Amino acid sequence: MWQRVSTPLKIGLLAGGAGILLTIVGIIRGSVPPNPASIGMALLIGGGAWFLVAWAVASAAVDVEQDSQGEN
C-alpha cells in the first residue's frame, strides 16, 4: 500500500507524524492544559499544520520538476 501513495503524501504523513511527536513532548512537559479537548486540539493542530505545509511544499516541488522535464 505504501508504494501506491504519492511522494508528497508520504512526505506530509512523515512530517505530520513528527508534528504529533513534538506535540506529545509538549503535552508531557506541561505546555497544554490537561483536559482531553485541549490535548486533542493540540494534536490536531500540531500534526495537521506540519502535514499540510510539508505536503504543499512537496507537491509544488513535484509540479516544478515535472514542468522542467517537459521543457527539455
N, C-alpha and C positions, 0 to 999 in steps of 0.2 A: 504494500500500500504506500509506503514512504516514497518509492520510486515514481509513483503516479502524481505526487504532489509537486507543484511548480516550485522553482527555486526561490522566488520572492516569498512564497507562503512558508517554505521551510525556514528561511531567514527570520521572518516575522514570528513564527512559533518559537524559535530558539531565543529570540530577543524577549518575547513575552514571558517565556519561562524564566529568563534571567531577571526580568522586572518583578515577577511574582516572588522569586527567591529573595531579592533585595527587600521587597515589601515585608516578607516574613521576618527578615532580620530586624527591620524597623519595628515590627509589632513586638518581637521579643525584647527589644531594647526599651520599649515603653513609649514609642512615638505616636501610637494610635490608642485611643480610648478603648478599654477592654469590654466592649459590647459587640455582639455579633453583627449588627448593622454597620458599625464603623469598620470592623475588620473586613467584612465582605466588600464594602465600598473601596477600601484601601487596596485590596487585592485586585478588584476590577479596574480601578484607575491605574494602578502600577503596571499590571500585566497588559492591560488594553492599550495604554499610551505607548509603551515600548513596542508592542506588536505593531500598532498602526504606523508609527514613524518608520520602523525598520522595513516593514512591508512596502510602504510608499517609496522609500529611497531605493530599495532593491528593484521594485517594479520600474521605476524611472531609469535605473541603470540598465536593466534588461532591454527596455524600449530603445534607449540610445544606442546600445550595442547592436541591436537588430537593424536600426536605421543606418548606422555607419557601415554595416556589412552590405547593405543593399546598394550603397553608392559606389562600391568598388567595381 
